[in-house]
Amino acid sequence: MKIEVADNVAEFLNERGRSDLTIEVEDLETPCCVGRLPEMRVRHQPPLDPTGYRHFEAGGITLHLSKLLHTGDTVRVYVSGIGPFKKIEVSGIHLIL
């Protein structure tokens, strides 16, 4: 697996006093027959329990990637949006029900 971190990600985190990025699964409960819906959650801090994560140094940040996530050949981390609507996004993650 290849990790690609856009140049502006480290700057985005540094502006917030952070250098860690955690990508994990968040299960959303649904009131119907589906049961649960997995969603990807991006947090600007290290995980509380690092044992369930793979850890990478890339692009000036420390990336903590949950072992529960299925990834493609390349995981891309980038900043999207403008002004106060900027946020970090990730591609190359496959969520499976």
Wavefront OBJ file of the C-alpha trace (Angstrom):
o trace
v 0.000 0.000 0.000
v 1.243 3.464 -0.927
v 0.437 6.545 1.178
v 0.191 9.909 -0.626
v -0.198 13.011 1.529
v -0.800 16.341 -0.227
v 1.591 19.147 0.674
v -1.128 21.264 2.295
v -2.195 18.576 4.816
v 0.731 19.176 7.206
v 0.148 22.938 6.970
v -3.577 22.456 7.700
v -2.787 20.378 10.808
v 0.034 22.691 11.963
v -2.372 25.652 11.886
v -4.459 23.712 14.407
v -1.479 22.693 16.554
v -1.647 19.070 15.385
v 0.632 16.639 13.551
v -1.340 13.382 13.890
v -4.212 12.149 11.762
v -6.323 9.119 12.725
v -8.542 7.373 10.188
v -10.981 4.888 11.691
v -14.367 3.211 11.297
v -17.443 4.647 12.954
v -20.565 2.470 12.965
v -23.785 4.414 12.577
v -26.924 2.756 13.915
v -29.929 2.746 11.599
v -33.570 2.304 12.629
v -34.343 -0.073 9.767
v -33.329 -3.560 8.673
v -29.814 -2.564 7.542
v -28.549 -2.688 11.130
v -25.406 -0.593 10.898
v -23.663 1.566 8.362
v -19.883 1.875 8.524
v -18.520 5.365 7.977
v -14.969 6.618 7.897
v -14.033 9.101 10.621
v -11.005 11.394 10.310
v -9.683 12.782 13.601
v -6.895 15.350 14.083
v -5.284 13.503 16.995
v -3.626 10.163 17.765
v -5.863 7.199 18.682
v -6.596 6.473 22.337
v -5.454 2.846 21.910
v -2.711 2.656 19.240
v -2.674 -1.174 19.121
v -5.590 -1.333 16.673
v -3.863 0.881 14.102
v -1.149 0.814 11.473
v 1.168 3.804 11.807
v 2.855 5.702 8.969
v 5.067 8.790 8.680
v 4.321 10.628 5.442
v 4.174 14.209 4.222
v 5.256 15.649 7.568
v 2.447 13.997 9.557
v 1.894 10.789 11.504
v -0.974 8.802 10.011
v -2.802 6.232 12.170
v -4.899 3.921 9.989
v -7.359 1.534 11.659
v -6.637 -2.143 11.023
v -10.395 -2.595 10.410
v -10.240 -0.529 7.210
v -9.703 -2.179 3.837
v -7.459 -0.113 1.594
v -6.710 -0.023 -2.095
v -3.228 0.156 -3.570
v -2.953 3.869 -2.760
v -4.406 5.887 0.116
v -4.535 9.621 -0.621
v -4.889 12.289 2.071
v -5.727 15.824 0.941
v -7.402 19.072 1.973
v -10.637 20.077 0.242
v -12.855 23.144 0.504
v -12.063 26.830 0.847
v -11.762 29.272 3.728
v -13.532 28.121 6.905
v -14.974 25.124 5.024
v -11.622 23.352 4.553
v -11.386 19.779 5.762
v -9.147 16.749 5.374
v -10.428 13.994 3.121
v -9.134 10.516 2.354
v -9.541 8.336 -0.725
v -8.535 4.733 -1.285
v -10.510 3.338 1.669
v -13.123 0.647 1.027
v -15.940 0.423 3.569
v -17.623 -2.980 3.671
v -20.993 -3.676 5.308
l 1 2 3 4 5 6 7 8 9 10 11 12 13 14 15 16 17 18 19 20 21 22 23 24 25 26 27 28 29 30 31 32 33 34 35 36 37 38 39 40 41 42 43 44 45 46 47 48 49 50 51 52 53 54 55 56 57 58 59 60 61 62 63 64 65 66 67 68 69 70 71 72 73 74 75 76 77 78 79 80 81 82 83 84 85 86 87 88 89 90 91 92 93 94 95 96 97
